[in-house]
Amino acid sequence: MQSSFKFYLSGLRMCLYCFFALPWVLHAQSLALASTWNLASTSKNVTVYQRETQNNQLAVRGIAQLHSTKKAFLQLLDDTKRAPLWIANCREVTILSSDKNNIRIVHSKFDAPWPIRDRDMVTKSVSYYQHNILFIDIIDVGEQYPQTEGYVRMQQVNGQWKLFPAPNGLLTIEYTGRADPAGKIPTWLANRTLISSVRETFENIVQQLDNSTEPSPDL
């Protein structure tokens, strides 16, 4: 970890766990088993993989490569007002607390299609650098906060972002994770919508950040 690296995460960095784009973290040993991932969706800039976990739920891995910088990505995540414009199903983000140790507690709300009830979650993010890779770990802390009227609290929300350089001056943005949406949602519906939501969110990231101009100096 680079102790001198100081930036401040806002709730938007957790908001990418949109209602069906479920946030998840996988153990390092599981991540190493690349052969267990199956291609779910691919386009020019975005690839989404999936694999089944317990209870027929899916873990999802989204990857995008684009002409941008870590700094630009962090600035996008910090702009909470823009969250509903590009994060699939995101309604609102509220920062509950923050400190100078790169830790944030955030309450995020998400729209769900009728007749499913809307979802919310409370998460903690921890950010650090290792070998020029920016990690943002997401940890579920929903049980420590009161339930929100009109929302179903998501459970076991865990995930990890990775940002690192790619060849030809590109930036790789990767997210891997899983979660339990809670409530009575048909598994087939949650799984199907999960893939499309992850794809939509990553495509929006590319639309927001990818450009043909010279990027500013990175972090």
Summary of the structure (lengths in Angstrom):
residues: 219
radius of gyration: 16.4
end to end distance: 14.0
largest distance: 48.8
contacts: 710
relative contact order: 0.27
helix: 27%
strand: 38%
